[in-house]
């Protein structure tokens, strides 16, 4: 079955048609810049533009960069505060006329990695950390999603949340070396390991493409695995979530 997957990020929306039975991306990935104000109407318009680009008429899966409960945004994350309590499923369905499944973007990325990527041979309790504008996180027990783990929101020192200190966007903003940034990320990984004791941690997001530049600086008492699906994981996972919902 082929489903449109959309991954909404802080800098861009990415979309492609996915074969959810094989995990194959069937089209070129299309990108649309995230509107600078990151408000509901602008992002909804970009979602409609994405659907129109593919001339798509089926169900849609969408990864969203903050907490989603039963389709409703519960925190603004790195978006506008106007998102709080918005029914994102309903908003996107209204503007496109299609059925949507919207889940947290890190949850989506992890779904893809657990089913088709770096986590497919891992058993037990698995964490997925996506490193980008913030620190996204997904949790999976024996392959089943435990939604809305927001580990990047842990307070740290003077920061409201640790992602303000250890995300890869901070590396860029502060011109940190890989060693300097990795020491921060390693602190974060050790915190979540101490609290949750996962059997493995999968590391995704754009910076995972540079894994060999910083993995030697990471020291955590559990298995660390770089993501395999790279930038396609959020798209694929969103499509998997939509298929799971509408195939019942």
Number of C-alpha atoms within 10 A of each C-alpha: 10 21 25 30 36 31 32 26 21 18 15 17 24 24 30 26 24 24 19 24 10 11 20 14 21 13 13 9 16 15 17 16 14 19 18 13 11 20 16 20 16 14 22 20 15 20 24 18 14 23 21 12 12 14 9 15 14 14 20 27 31 33 30 25 25 24 22 24 15 12 19 19 24 16 18 18 18 13 19 14 13 14 20 19 15 17 18 25 21 18 17 24 18 14 13 20 14 17 18 28 26 29 30 28 30 35 33 31 32 35 29 29 26 25 17 20 20 20 25 13 10 16 14 12 18 26 28 30 26 28 23 22 21 25 27 27 28 26 23 21 14 11 20 14 16 13 18 19 17 19 19 23 18 14 13 15 8 9 12 12 17 22 26 19 22 26 24 26 18 17 18 12 8 10 11 13 12 16 15 14 21 23 16 18 23 16 16 22 20 17 15 17 18 11 8 12 16 19 17 20 28 25 24 31 26 16 18 23 15 11 16 10 14 18 17 10 17 17 15 17 14 14 13 18 17 23 28 19 19 18 18 24 29 35 30 35 33 37 36 28 24 23 20 13 13 12 6 5
